[in-house]
Amino acid sequence: ALAMANPPAWHFRQIFGERDPSEETAEEDLISAVEFNEDGTYLATGDRGGRIVIFESSEMDGVPKGNGQTKCLPRYANDASDEKRSAASKVEYRFYCEFQSHEPEFDYLKSLEIEERINGIRWCRGYAGSRCLLSTNDKTIKLWKVYEKTVKLVSDVSHEPGPQGSNAAIAGIAPKSGLTNTDGGTLYPTAATVLRLPRITPHDVIVTAMPKRVYANGHAYHINSIGVNCDGESFLSADDLRVNLWHLGASDTCFNLVDIKPNDMEDLSEVITAAEFHPSACAVFGYSSSKGSVRLADMRARALCDGQAKVFEEAGASRSSFFSEVISSVSDIKFSRDGRHILARDYMSLKLWDVAMERAPVLTLDVHDFLRAKLCELYESDLIFDKFECGWSGDGKLVTGSYHRRVHIFEPDGSSRTSLEADKHATPVVTPLRSPRRGRTPAPEGPIEPQSKILFHSHHPHLDLLAVAATNSLYIYAAS
């Protein structure tokens, strides 16, 4: 991929959950997951309190609401950069719905408390106008159906005024009306002229979230990632030692794809840190480890894929210091849209791998190189164990978070970096990188605060829109 001749100018667009700087943020309000759906018309966030909040794009204005309405989705040409930037500067998001996804639980067999924190959100294919998403905490995965329900009321009831206390008035029948028999007596009253059948009319449209499946008891260790297959029928989930395959329609059975648990736990040397399905090959998936490697596996080759895998690992990676293994642990991986590249994030850097070349990454971008002198301090404060996400934009840019409330957007050839700060009044900083092979980040001023890290973000799949989670606030940036 080539860098764009005209890099976009990013600017602040919206903020949700704005708070006063002097106000303390409750632990349960901290955002722990952010995800756009497949066309970017909906944006979901999860927090440590187990809640999911969904926002709707203004692109959905004019789309019919209610039961079973098919959503007409906007489309953009792949090369229409001007059209995309124009659309991105006009799109706004608004609150759509909120629901409680997970509750705190307790594992009585292990005497272990299970937090309600949302570890991951993935959108699935919806049907009949509804939207579906997967959410997970440490142990349980849930499939939610989010749909618009039309509330209807009964109107136009047949009732007309009549003499007070008369049965005719109560029945809504006009007095002296009726059919007569041959003797001149009333056979039965005629209500045809006054009887009106009740009508049911739409009154309001409400958004409802309903759990469709609960995928429990599949993991003995904490779930760190979930990924939806491109076939729309299955998904994978990964914990420290296993990767499991689930069918969306069967919550009682899962298949083990990877199992690295040794017979003796004292022999354990690495753990699984993330897993992701290939975007177009439904039998291929990738997973990363705490040793800094990324493995690519094919389910068609073997049922258990931990033995036969393509391994992407830098030859002769440095293990010189006490912290080498910690900082080399891969915290997140993402496939490119065409499936030809894998983006991997460790604590210090962002690496781009070509799936056809295992010996070395095609691009290495330093994100935290300025922190090498502070590793002892970071270790004592546990900040060295922070797990930063990475991601792709629709046109191939590389996105990842950092400290000091910053998120970095790299050009696909590594020629420049745009740094955005999670602040309404901050100005984006564009930095040309001195080497196309390896770019270094200058040290920001000030100490590193735990609340200043940007771990979670999501890029719109088509437009230059970026959603960034900073503590309990959600920032949206657009490029023009």
Protein Blocks (a to p, Z undefined) as FASTA:
>chain_A
ZZdfbdcddddfbdehiacfklccdfklpcfbdcddfkopaccdddfkopacddddfklg
oiagdehiacddddddfklmmlmmmmmmmpccddfbdcdfbdcdddfklopacdfbdfbd
cddddeehiacdddddfkbccddddddddddddehiacddddehiaklmnopaehiacdd
fkopafbdcfklmpccdddddfbdcdddddfbdcehkbfbdcfbdcddfklpaccdddfk
bccdddfklmkbccdfbdcbdfblklpcbdcfbdcddfklmkbccdddfkopacdddfkl
pmblmlmccddddehiafkbmklmmmmpcfbdcddfkopaccdddfkbccdddfkbmkbc
fbdcdfklmmmmmmmmmmmnommmpccdddddfkopacdddehhiacdddfklpaccddd
ddfkbccdddddfbfkbccddddediddfklpcfbdcddfkbccddddehjbccddddZZ
